Amino acid sequence: MRVRWLSRALANLEKEAQYIATDNPAVAVRTVTAVFAAVDRLARHPAMGRTGRVPGTRELVVSGTPYVIPYRVRGGVLEILRVFHAARSGPSDSKNSRALCKKSVA
């Protein structure tokens, strides 16, 4: 399945990587690699994530990391909506995130 990253998702991942890299650049590289590997697996098995907190989405917890990837499948395309740390506010915790996801799902 073809993968499309929303710009917000890529920005989330970049910000997380920069934050991690301030303490440990090697861990930042491993984290980004794990996220991209998870998305590659997801492209082959899009139903493997759990039901998302926002209607019309699913979420994949990236194994070995504290990161969650909200996504959806539309028209045969896997769309990566965001990347966030599980300890931080997720999509259902933010009014703006809910609005963004609803707008994108419509």
Phi and psi restraints in degrees (range 20) as a CNS / XPLOR table:
assign (resid 1 and name C) (resid 2 and name N)
       (resid 2 and name CA) (resid 2 and name C) 1.0 -71.5 20.0 2
assign (resid 2 and name N) (resid 2 and name CA)
       (resid 2 and name C) (resid 3 and name N) 1.0 143.2 20.0 2
assign (resid 2 and name C) (resid 3 and name N)
       (resid 3 and name CA) (resid 3 and name C) 1.0 -112.1 20.0 2
assign (resid 3 and name N) (resid 3 and name CA)
       (resid 3 and name C) (resid 4 and name N) 1.0 135.2 20.0 2
assign (resid 3 and name C) (resid 4 and name N)
       (resid 4 and name CA) (resid 4 and name C) 1.0 -127.2 20.0 2
assign (resid 4 and name N) (resid 4 and name CA)
       (resid 4 and name C) (resid 5 and name N) 1.0 120.1 20.0 2
assign (resid 4 and name C) (resid 5 and name N)
       (resid 5 and name CA) (resid 5 and name C) 1.0 -91.3 20.0 2
assign (resid 5 and name N) (resid 5 and name CA)
       (resid 5 and name C) (resid 6 and name N) 1.0 125.3 20.0 2
assign (resid 5 and name C) (resid 6 and name N)
       (resid 6 and name CA) (resid 6 and name C) 1.0 -68.8 20.0 2
assign (resid 6 and name N) (resid 6 and name CA)
       (resid 6 and name C) (resid 7 and name N) 1.0 147.9 20.0 2
assign (resid 6 and name C) (resid 7 and name N)
       (resid 7 and name CA) (resid 7 and name C) 1.0 -58.9 20.0 2
assign (resid 7 and name N) (resid 7 and name CA)
       (resid 7 and name C) (resid 8 and name N) 1.0 -33.6 20.0 2
assign (resid 7 and name C) (resid 8 and name N)
       (resid 8 and name CA) (resid 8 and name C) 1.0 -63.9 20.0 2
assign (resid 8 and name N) (resid 8 and name CA)
       (resid 8 and name C) (resid 9 and name N) 1.0 -38.6 20.0 2
assign (resid 8 and name C) (resid 9 and name N)
       (resid 9 and name CA) (resid 9 and name C) 1.0 -65.2 20.0 2
assign (resid 9 and name N) (resid 9 and name CA)
       (resid 9 and name C) (resid 10 and name N) 1.0 -44.2 20.0 2
assign (resid 9 and name C) (resid 10 and name N)
       (resid 10 and name CA) (resid 10 and name C) 1.0 -63.9 20.0 2
assign (resid 10 and name N) (resid 10 and name CA)
       (resid 10 and name C) (resid 11 and name N) 1.0 -38.8 20.0 2
assign (resid 10 and name C) (resid 11 and name N)
       (resid 11 and name CA) (resid 11 and name C) 1.0 -65.2 20.0 2
assign (resid 11 and name N) (resid 11 and name CA)
       (resid 11 and name C) (resid 12 and name N) 1.0 -40.6 20.0 2
assign (resid 11 and name C) (resid 12 and name N)
       (resid 12 and name CA) (resid 12 and name C) 1.0 -58.6 20.0 2
assign (resid 12 and name N) (resid 12 and name CA)
       (resid 12 and name C) (resid 13 and name N) 1.0 -47.9 20.0 2
assign (resid 12 and name C) (resid 13 and name N)
       (resid 13 and name CA) (resid 13 and name C) 1.0 -63.9 20.0 2
assign (resid 13 and name N) (resid 13 and name CA)
       (resid 13 and name C) (resid 14 and name N) 1.0 -42.4 20.0 2
assign (resid 13 and name C) (resid 14 and name N)
       (resid 14 and name CA) (resid 14 and name C) 1.0 -62.1 20.0 2
assign (resid 14 and name N) (resid 14 and name CA)
       (resid 14 and name C) (resid 15 and name N) 1.0 -43.1 20.0 2
assign (resid 14 and name C) (resid 15 and name N)
       (resid 15 and name CA) (resid 15 and name C) 1.0 -63.5 20.0 2
assign (resid 15 and name N) (resid 15 and name CA)
       (resid 15 and name C) (resid 16 and name N) 1.0 -43.2 20.0 2
assign (resid 15 and name C) (resid 16 and name N)
       (resid 16 and name CA) (resid 16 and name C) 1.0 -62.5 20.0 2
assign (resid 16 and name N) (resid 16 and name CA)
       (resid 16 and name C) (resid 17 and name N) 1.0 -44.4 20.0 2
assign (resid 16 and name C) (resid 17 and name N)
       (resid 17 and name CA) (resid 17 and name C) 1.0 -62.3 20.0 2
assign (resid 17 and name N) (resid 17 and name CA)
       (resid 17 and name C) (resid 18 and name N) 1.0 -41.7 20.0 2
assign (resid 17 and name C) (resid 18 and name N)
       (resid 18 and name CA) (resid 18 and name C) 1.0 -63.5 20.0 2
assign (resid 18 and name N) (resid 18 and name CA)
       (resid 18 and name C) (resid 19 and name N) 1.0 -40.9 20.0 2
assign (resid 18 and name C) (resid 19 and name N)
       (resid 19 and name CA) (resid 19 and name C) 1.0 -63.0 20.0 2
assign (resid 19 and name N) (resid 19 and name CA)
       (resid 19 and name C) (resid 20 and name N) 1.0 -47.7 20.0 2
assign (resid 19 and name C) (resid 20 and name N)
       (resid 20 and name CA) (resid 20 and name C) 1.0 -63.2 20.0 2
assign (resid 20 and name N) (resid 20 and name CA)
       (resid 20 and name C) (resid 21 and name N) 1.0 -41.1 20.0 2
assign (resid 20 and name C) (resid 21 and name N)
       (resid 21 and name CA) (resid 21 and name C) 1.0 -63.4 20.0 2
assign (resid 21 and name N) (resid 21 and name CA)
       (resid 21 and name C) (resid 22 and name N) 1.0 -23.1 20.0 2
assign (resid 21 and name C) (resid 22 and name N)
       (resid 22 and name CA) (resid 22 and name C) 1.0 -63.1 20.0 2
assign (resid 22 and name N) (resid 22 and name CA)
       (resid 22 and name C) (resid 23 and name N) 1.0 -30.9 20.0 2
assign (resid 22 and name C) (resid 23 and name N)
       (resid 23 and name CA) (resid 23 and name C) 1.0 -99.5 20.0 2
assign (resid 23 and name N) (resid 23 and name CA)
       (resid 23 and name C) (resid 24 and name N) 1.0 -36.8 20.0 2
assign (resid 23 and name C) (resid 24 and name N)
       (resid 24 and name CA) (resid 24 and name C) 1.0 -155.3 20.0 2
assign (resid 24 and name N) (resid 24 and name CA)
       (resid 24 and name C) (resid 25 and name N) 1.0 93.2 20.0 2
assign (resid 24 and name C) (resid 25 and name N)
       (resid 25 and name CA) (resid 25 and name C) 1.0 -57.5 20.0 2
assign (resid 25 and name N) (resid 25 and name CA)
       (resid 25 and name C) (resid 26 and name N) 1.0 -34.9 20.0 2
assign (resid 25 and name C) (resid 26 and name N)
       (resid 26 and name CA) (resid 26 and name C) 1.0 -65.5 20.0 2
assign (resid 26 and name N) (resid 26 and name CA)
       (resid 26 and name C) (resid 27 and name N) 1.0 -39.4 20.0 2
assign (resid 26 and name C) (resid 27 and name N)
       (resid 27 and name CA) (resid 27 and name C) 1.0 -67.3 20.0 2
assign (resid 27 and name N) (resid 27 and name CA)
       (resid 27 and name C) (resid 28 and name N) 1.0 -36.7 20.0 2
assign (resid 27 and name C) (resid 28 and name N)
       (resid 28 and name CA) (resid 28 and name C) 1.0 -60.3 20.0 2
assign (resid 28 and name N) (resid 28 and name CA)
       (resid 28 and name C) (resid 29 and name N) 1.0 -44.7 20.0 2
assign (resid 28 and name C) (resid 29 and name N)
       (resid 29 and name CA) (resid 29 and name C) 1.0 -63.6 20.0 2
assign (resid 29 and name N) (resid 29 and name CA)
       (resid 29 and name C) (resid 30 and name N) 1.0 -44.1 20.0 2
assign (resid 29 and name C) (resid 30 and name N)
       (resid 30 and name CA) (resid 30 and name C) 1.0 -62.9 20.0 2
assign (resid 30 and name N) (resid 30 and name CA)
       (resid 30 and name C) (resid 31 and name N) 1.0 -38.6 20.0 2
assign (resid 30 and name C) (resid 31 and name N)
       (resid 31 and name CA) (resid 31 and name C) 1.0 -65.6 20.0 2
assign (resid 31 and name N) (resid 31 and name CA)
       (resid 31 and name C) (resid 32 and name N) 1.0 -48.0 20.0 2
assign (resid 31 and name C) (resid 32 and name N)
       (resid 32 and name CA) (resid 32 and name C) 1.0 -61.9 20.0 2
assign (resid 32 and name N) (resid 32 and name CA)
       (resid 32 and name C) (resid 33 and name N) 1.0 -41.6 20.0 2
assign (resid 32 and name C) (resid 33 and name N)
       (resid 33 and name CA) (resid 33 and name C) 1.0 -61.1 20.0 2
assign (resid 33 and name N) (resid 33 and name CA)
       (resid 33 and name C) (resid 34 and name N) 1.0 -42.4 20.0 2
assign (resid 33 and name C) (resid 34 and name N)
       (resid 34 and name CA) (resid 34 and name C) 1.0 -63.7 20.0 2
assign (resid 34 and name N) (resid 34 and name CA)
       (resid 34 and name C) (resid 35 and name N) 1.0 -40.1 20.0 2
assign (resid 34 and name C) (resid 35 and name N)
       (resid 35 and name CA) (resid 35 and name C) 1.0 -64.6 20.0 2
assign (resid 35 and name N) (resid 35 and name CA)
       (resid 35 and name C) (resid 36 and name N) 1.0 -47.0 20.0 2
assign (resid 35 and name C) (resid 36 and name N)
       (resid 36 and name CA) (resid 36 and name C) 1.0 -65.6 20.0 2
assign (resid 36 and name N) (resid 36 and name CA)
       (resid 36 and name C) (resid 37 and name N) 1.0 -36.9 20.0 2
assign (resid 36 and name C) (resid 37 and name N)
       (resid 37 and name CA) (resid 37 and name C) 1.0 -65.1 20.0 2
assign (resid 37 and name N) (resid 37 and name CA)
       (resid 37 and name C) (resid 38 and name N) 1.0 -39.9 20.0 2
assign (resid 37 and name C) (resid 38 and name N)
       (resid 38 and name CA) (resid 38 and name C) 1.0 -63.5 20.0 2
assign (resid 38 and name N) (resid 38 and name CA)
       (resid 38 and name C) (resid 39 and name N) 1.0 -40.8 20.0 2
assign (resid 38 and name C) (resid 39 and name N)
       (resid 39 and name CA) (resid 39 and name C) 1.0 -66.6 20.0 2
assign (resid 39 and name N) (resid 39 and name CA)
       (resid 39 and name C) (resid 40 and name N) 1.0 -37.1 20.0 2
assign (resid 39 and name C) (resid 40 and name N)
       (resid 40 and name CA) (resid 40 and name C) 1.0 -60.8 20.0 2
assign (resid 40 and name N) (resid 40 and name CA)
       (resid 40 and name C) (resid 41 and name N) 1.0 -44.2 20.0 2
assign (resid 40 and name C) (resid 41 and name N)
       (resid 41 and name CA) (resid 41 and name C) 1.0 -64.5 20.0 2
assign (resid 41 and name N) (resid 41 and name CA)
       (resid 41 and name C) (resid 42 and name N) 1.0 -40.7 20.0 2
assign (resid 41 and name C) (resid 42 and name N)
       (resid 42 and name CA) (resid 42 and name C) 1.0 -61.3 20.0 2
assign (resid 42 and name N) (resid 42 and name CA)
       (resid 42 and name C) (resid 43 and name N) 1.0 -36.3 20.0 2
assign (resid 42 and name C) (resid 43 and name N)
       (resid 43 and name CA) (resid 43 and name C) 1.0 -62.8 20.0 2
assign (resid 43 and name N) (resid 43 and name CA)
       (resid 43 and name C) (resid 44 and name N) 1.0 -30.6 20.0 2
assign (resid 43 and name C) (resid 44 and name N)
       (resid 44 and name CA) (resid 44 and name C) 1.0 -85.4 20.0 2
assign (resid 44 and name N) (resid 44 and name CA)
       (resid 44 and name C) (resid 45 and name N) 1.0 -26.0 20.0 2
assign (resid 44 and name C) (resid 45 and name N)
       (resid 45 and name CA) (resid 45 and name C) 1.0 -137.9 20.0 2
assign (resid 45 and name N) (resid 45 and name CA)
       (resid 45 and name C) (resid 46 and name N) 1.0 71.1 20.0 2
assign (resid 45 and name C) (resid 46 and name N)
       (resid 46 and name CA) (resid 46 and name C) 1.0 -64.9 20.0 2
assign (resid 46 and name N) (resid 46 and name CA)
       (resid 46 and name C) (resid 47 and name N) 1.0 -16.0 20.0 2
assign (resid 46 and name C) (resid 47 and name N)
       (resid 47 and name CA) (resid 47 and name C) 1.0 -88.2 20.0 2
assign (resid 47 and name N) (resid 47 and name CA)
       (resid 47 and name C) (resid 48 and name N) 1.0 2.0 20.0 2
assign (resid 47 and name C) (resid 48 and name N)
       (resid 48 and name CA) (resid 48 and name C) 1.0 -71.6 20.0 2
assign (resid 48 and name N) (resid 48 and name CA)
       (resid 48 and name C) (resid 49 and name N) 1.0 -19.6 20.0 2
assign (resid 48 and name C) (resid 49 and name N)
       (resid 49 and name CA) (resid 49 and name C) 1.0 -78.3 20.0 2
assign (resid 49 and name N) (resid 49 and name CA)
       (resid 49 and name C) (resid 50 and name N) 1.0 164.2 20.0 2
assign (resid 49 and name C) (resid 50 and name N)
       (resid 50 and name CA) (resid 50 and name C) 1.0 -81.2 20.0 2
assign (resid 50 and name N) (resid 50 and name CA)
       (resid 50 and name C) (resid 51 and name N) 1.0 164.2 20.0 2
assign (resid 50 and name C) (resid 51 and name N)
       (resid 51 and name CA) (resid 51 and name C) 1.0 -60.4 20.0 2
assign (resid 51 and name N) (resid 51 and name CA)
       (resid 51 and name C) (resid 52 and name N) 1.0 133.9 20.0 2
assign (resid 51 and name C) (resid 52 and name N)
       (resid 52 and name CA) (resid 52 and name C) 1.0 -76.4 20.0 2
assign (resid 52 and name N) (resid 52 and name CA)
       (resid 52 and name C) (resid 53 and name N) 1.0 162.9 20.0 2
assign (resid 52 and name C) (resid 53 and name N)
       (resid 53 and name CA) (resid 53 and name C) 1.0 -76.8 20.0 2
assign (resid 53 and name N) (resid 53 and name CA)
       (resid 53 and name C) (resid 54 and name N) 1.0 -19.7 20.0 2
assign (resid 53 and name C) (resid 54 and name N)
       (resid 54 and name CA) (resid 54 and name C) 1.0 -103.0 20.0 2
assign (resid 54 and name N) (resid 54 and name CA)
       (resid 54 and name C) (resid 55 and name N) 1.0 128.8 20.0 2
assign (resid 54 and name C) (resid 55 and name N)
       (resid 55 and name CA) (resid 55 and name C) 1.0 -52.3 20.0 2
assign (resid 55 and name N) (resid 55 and name CA)
       (resid 55 and name C) (resid 56 and name N) 1.0 138.2 20.0 2
assign (resid 55 and name C) (resid 56 and name N)
       (resid 56 and name CA) (resid 56 and name C) 1.0 86.4 20.0 2
assign (resid 56 and name N) (resid 56 and name CA)
       (resid 56 and name C) (resid 57 and name N) 1.0 3.1 20.0 2
assign (resid 56 and name C) (resid 57 and name N)
       (resid 57 and name CA) (resid 57 and name C) 1.0 -121.3 20.0 2
assign (resid 57 and name N) (resid 57 and name CA)
       (resid 57 and name C) (resid 58 and name N) 1.0 166.5 20.0 2
assign (resid 57 and name C) (resid 58 and name N)
       (resid 58 and name CA) (resid 58 and name C) 1.0 -129.7 20.0 2
assign (resid 58 and name N) (resid 58 and name CA)
       (resid 58 and name C) (resid 59 and name N) 1.0 165.6 20.0 2
assign (resid 58 and name C) (resid 59 and name N)
       (resid 59 and name CA) (resid 59 and name C) 1.0 -135.1 20.0 2
assign (resid 59 and name N) (resid 59 and name CA)
       (resid 59 and name C) (resid 60 and name N) 1.0 136.8 20.0 2
assign (resid 59 and name C) (resid 60 and name N)
       (resid 60 and name CA) (resid 60 and name C) 1.0 -114.6 20.0 2
assign (resid 60 and name N) (resid 60 and name CA)
       (resid 60 and name C) (resid 61 and name N) 1.0 125.0 20.0 2
assign (resid 60 and name C) (resid 61 and name N)
       (resid 61 and name CA) (resid 61 and name C) 1.0 -85.0 20.0 2
assign (resid 61 and name N) (resid 61 and name CA)
       (resid 61 and name C) (resid 62 and name N) 1.0 124.5 20.0 2
assign (resid 61 and name C) (resid 62 and name N)
       (resid 62 and name CA) (resid 62 and name C) 1.0 -77.8 20.0 2
assign (resid 62 and name N) (resid 62 and name CA)
       (resid 62 and name C) (resid 63 and name N) 1.0 114.2 20.0 2
assign (resid 62 and name C) (resid 63 and name N)
       (resid 63 and name CA) (resid 63 and name C) 1.0 -54.8 20.0 2
assign (resid 63 and name N) (resid 63 and name CA)
       (resid 63 and name C) (resid 64 and name N) 1.0 134.0 20.0 2
assign (resid 63 and name C) (resid 64 and name N)
       (resid 64 and name CA) (resid 64 and name C) 1.0 79.2 20.0 2
assign (resid 64 and name N) (resid 64 and name CA)
       (resid 64 and name C) (resid 65 and name N) 1.0 4.3 20.0 2
assign (resid 64 and name C) (resid 65 and name N)
       (resid 65 and name CA) (resid 65 and name C) 1.0 -135.6 20.0 2
assign (resid 65 and name N) (resid 65 and name CA)
       (resid 65 and name C) (resid 66 and name N) 1.0 165.9 20.0 2
assign (resid 65 and name C) (resid 66 and name N)
       (resid 66 and name CA) (resid 66 and name C) 1.0 -92.5 20.0 2
assign (resid 66 and name N) (resid 66 and name CA)
       (resid 66 and name C) (resid 67 and name N) 1.0 24.2 20.0 2
assign (resid 66 and name C) (resid 67 and name N)
       (resid 67 and name CA) (resid 67 and name C) 1.0 -104.2 20.0 2
assign (resid 67 and name N) (resid 67 and name CA)
       (resid 67 and name C) (resid 68 and name N) 1.0 145.6 20.0 2
assign (resid 67 and name C) (resid 68 and name N)
       (resid 68 and name CA) (resid 68 and name C) 1.0 -122.2 20.0 2
assign (resid 68 and name N) (resid 68 and name CA)
       (resid 68 and name C) (resid 69 and name N) 1.0 139.0 20.0 2
assign (resid 68 and name C) (resid 69 and name N)
       (resid 69 and name CA) (resid 69 and name C) 1.0 -118.0 20.0 2
assign (resid 69 and name N) (resid 69 and name CA)
       (resid 69 and name C) (resid 70 and name N) 1.0 103.1 20.0 2
assign (resid 69 and name C) (resid 70 and name N)
       (resid 70 and name CA) (resid 70 and name C) 1.0 -74.0 20.0 2
assign (resid 70 and name N) (resid 70 and name CA)
       (resid 70 and name C) (resid 71 and name N) 1.0 139.0 20.0 2
assign (resid 70 and name C) (resid 71 and name N)
       (resid 71 and name CA) (resid 71 and name C) 1.0 -151.6 20.0 2
assign (resid 71 and name N) (resid 71 and name CA)
       (resid 71 and name C) (resid 72 and name N) 1.0 172.0 20.0 2
assign (resid 71 and name C) (resid 72 and name N)
       (resid 72 and name CA) (resid 72 and name C) 1.0 -150.4 20.0 2
assign (resid 72 and name N) (resid 72 and name CA)
       (resid 72 and name C) (resid 73 and name N) 1.0 161.3 20.0 2
assign (resid 72 and name C) (resid 73 and name N)
       (resid 73 and name CA) (resid 73 and name C) 1.0 -114.5 20.0 2
assign (resid 73 and name N) (resid 73 and name CA)
       (resid 73 and name C) (resid 74 and name N) 1.0 124.7 20.0 2
assign (resid 73 and name C) (resid 74 and name N)
       (resid 74 and name CA) (resid 74 and name C) 1.0 -136.6 20.0 2
assign (resid 74 and name N) (resid 74 and name CA)
       (resid 74 and name C) (resid 75 and name N) 1.0 124.2 20.0 2
assign (resid 74 and name C) (resid 75 and name N)
       (resid 75 and name CA) (resid 75 and name C) 1.0 56.9 20.0 2
assign (resid 75 and name N) (resid 75 and name CA)
       (resid 75 and name C) (resid 76 and name N) 1.0 38.2 20.0 2
assign (resid 75 and name C) (resid 76 and name N)
       (resid 76 and name CA) (resid 76 and name C) 1.0 75.3 20.0 2
assign (resid 76 and name N) (resid 76 and name CA)
       (resid 76 and name C) (resid 77 and name N) 1.0 12.5 20.0 2
assign (resid 76 and name C) (resid 77 and name N)
       (resid 77 and name CA) (resid 77 and name C) 1.0 -117.9 20.0 2
assign (resid 77 and name N) (resid 77 and name CA)
       (resid 77 and name C) (resid 78 and name N) 1.0 130.7 20.0 2
assign (resid 77 and name C) (resid 78 and name N)
       (resid 78 and name CA) (resid 78 and name C) 1.0 -86.4 20.0 2
assign (resid 78 and name N) (resid 78 and name CA)
       (resid 78 and name C) (resid 79 and name N) 1.0 116.2 20.0 2
assign (resid 78 and name C) (resid 79 and name N)
       (resid 79 and name CA) (resid 79 and name C) 1.0 -105.1 20.0 2
assign (resid 79 and name N) (resid 79 and name CA)
       (resid 79 and name C) (resid 80 and name N) 1.0 120.5 20.0 2
assign (resid 79 and name C) (resid 80 and name N)
       (resid 80 and name CA) (resid 80 and name C) 1.0 -88.5 20.0 2
assign (resid 80 and name N) (resid 80 and name CA)
       (resid 80 and name C) (resid 81 and name N) 1.0 116.1 20.0 2
assign (resid 80 and name C) (resid 81 and name N)
       (resid 81 and name CA) (resid 81 and name C) 1.0 -87.3 20.0 2
assign (resid 81 and name N) (resid 81 and name CA)
       (resid 81 and name C) (resid 82 and name N) 1.0 -41.2 20.0 2
assign (resid 81 and name C) (resid 82 and name N)
       (resid 82 and name CA) (resid 82 and name C) 1.0 -158.4 20.0 2
assign (resid 82 and name N) (resid 82 and name CA)
       (resid 82 and name C) (resid 83 and name N) 1.0 171.1 20.0 2
assign (resid 82 and name C) (resid 83 and name N)
       (resid 83 and name CA) (resid 83 and name C) 1.0 -137.1 20.0 2
assign (resid 83 and name N) (resid 83 and name CA)
       (resid 83 and name C) (resid 84 and name N) 1.0 123.9 20.0 2
assign (resid 83 and name C) (resid 84 and name N)
       (resid 84 and name CA) (resid 84 and name C) 1.0 -141.9 20.0 2
assign (resid 84 and name N) (resid 84 and name CA)
       (resid 84 and name C) (resid 85 and name N) 1.0 155.4 20.0 2
assign (resid 84 and name C) (resid 85 and name N)
       (resid 85 and name CA) (resid 85 and name C) 1.0 -74.9 20.0 2
assign (resid 85 and name N) (resid 85 and name CA)
       (resid 85 and name C) (resid 86 and name N) 1.0 133.2 20.0 2
assign (resid 85 and name C) (resid 86 and name N)
       (resid 86 and name CA) (resid 86 and name C) 1.0 -60.7 20.0 2
assign (resid 86 and name N) (resid 86 and name CA)
       (resid 86 and name C) (resid 87 and name N) 1.0 -26.1 20.0 2
assign (resid 86 and name C) (resid 87 and name N)
       (resid 87 and name CA) (resid 87 and name C) 1.0 -79.9 20.0 2
assign (resid 87 and name N) (resid 87 and name CA)
       (resid 87 and name C) (resid 88 and name N) 1.0 -12.3 20.0 2
assign (resid 87 and name C) (resid 88 and name N)
       (resid 88 and name CA) (resid 88 and name C) 1.0 -97.5 20.0 2
assign (resid 88 and name N) (resid 88 and name CA)
       (resid 88 and name C) (resid 89 and name N) 1.0 172.4 20.0 2
assign (resid 88 and name C) (resid 89 and name N)
       (resid 89 and name CA) (resid 89 and name C) 1.0 -59.3 20.0 2
assign (resid 89 and name N) (resid 89 and name CA)
       (resid 89 and name C) (resid 90 and name N) 1.0 130.8 20.0 2
assign (resid 89 and name C) (resid 90 and name N)
       (resid 90 and name CA) (resid 90 and name C) 1.0 -94.6 20.0 2
assign (resid 90 and name N) (resid 90 and name CA)
       (resid 90 and name C) (resid 91 and name N) 1.0 -174.3 20.0 2
assign (resid 90 and name C) (resid 91 and name N)
       (resid 91 and name CA) (resid 91 and name C) 1.0 -57.8 20.0 2
assign (resid 91 and name N) (resid 91 and name CA)
       (resid 91 and name C) (resid 92 and name N) 1.0 -37.6 20.0 2
assign (resid 91 and name C) (resid 92 and name N)
       (resid 92 and name CA) (resid 92 and name C) 1.0 -75.7 20.0 2
assign (resid 92 and name N) (resid 92 and name CA)
       (resid 92 and name C) (resid 93 and name N) 1.0 -13.0 20.0 2
assign (resid 92 and name C) (resid 93 and name N)
       (resid 93 and name CA) (resid 93 and name C) 1.0 -90.1 20.0 2
assign (resid 93 and name N) (resid 93 and name CA)
       (resid 93 and name C) (resid 94 and name N) 1.0 -6.7 20.0 2
assign (resid 93 and name C) (resid 94 and name N)
       (resid 94 and name CA) (resid 94 and name C) 1.0 -124.2 20.0 2
assign (resid 94 and name N) (resid 94 and name CA)
       (resid 94 and name C) (resid 95 and name N) 1.0 123.4 20.0 2
assign (resid 94 and name C) (resid 95 and name N)
       (resid 95 and name CA) (resid 95 and name C) 1.0 -59.2 20.0 2
assign (resid 95 and name N) (resid 95 and name CA)
       (resid 95 and name C) (resid 96 and name N) 1.0 -42.1 20.0 2
assign (resid 95 and name C) (resid 96 and name N)
       (resid 96 and name CA) (resid 96 and name C) 1.0 -64.5 20.0 2
assign (resid 96 and name N) (resid 96 and name CA)
       (resid 96 and name C) (resid 97 and name N) 1.0 -39.3 20.0 2
assign (resid 96 and name C) (resid 97 and name N)
       (resid 97 and name CA) (resid 97 and name C) 1.0 -66.0 20.0 2
assign (resid 97 and name N) (resid 97 and name CA)
       (resid 97 and name C) (resid 98 and name N) 1.0 -41.2 20.0 2
assign (resid 97 and name C) (resid 98 and name N)
       (resid 98 and name CA) (resid 98 and name C) 1.0 -61.6 20.0 2
assign (resid 98 and name N) (resid 98 and name CA)
       (resid 98 and name C) (resid 99 and name N) 1.0 -44.3 20.0 2
assign (resid 98 and name C) (resid 99 and name N)
       (resid 99 and name CA) (resid 99 and name C) 1.0 -63.2 20.0 2
assign (resid 99 and name N) (resid 99 and name CA)
       (resid 99 and name C) (resid 100 and name N) 1.0 -42.1 20.0 2
assign (resid 99 and name C) (resid 100 and name N)
       (resid 100 and name CA) (resid 100 and name C) 1.0 -62.2 20.0 2
assign (resid 100 and name N) (resid 100 and name CA)
       (resid 100 and name C) (resid 101 and name N) 1.0 -47.2 20.0 2
assign (resid 100 and name C) (resid 101 and name N)
       (resid 101 and name CA) (resid 101 and name C) 1.0 -66.4 20.0 2
assign (resid 101 and name N) (resid 101 and name CA)
       (resid 101 and name C) (resid 102 and name N) 1.0 -41.3 20.0 2
assign (resid 101 and name C) (resid 102 and name N)
       (resid 102 and name CA) (resid 102 and name C) 1.0 -62.3 20.0 2
assign (resid 102 and name N) (resid 102 and name CA)
       (resid 102 and name C) (resid 103 and name N) 1.0 -43.7 20.0 2
assign (resid 102 and name C) (resid 103 and name N)
       (resid 103 and name CA) (resid 103 and name C) 1.0 -61.8 20.0 2
assign (resid 103 and name N) (resid 103 and name CA)
       (resid 103 and name C) (resid 104 and name N) 1.0 -41.1 20.0 2
assign (resid 103 and name C) (resid 104 and name N)
       (resid 104 and name CA) (resid 104 and name C) 1.0 -71.3 20.0 2
assign (resid 104 and name N) (resid 104 and name CA)
       (resid 104 and name C) (resid 105 and name N) 1.0 -31.9 20.0 2
assign (resid 104 and name C) (resid 105 and name N)
       (resid 105 and name CA) (resid 105 and name C) 1.0 -73.9 20.0 2
assign (resid 105 and name N) (resid 105 and name CA)
       (resid 105 and name C) (resid 106 and name N) 1.0 -32.9 20.0 2
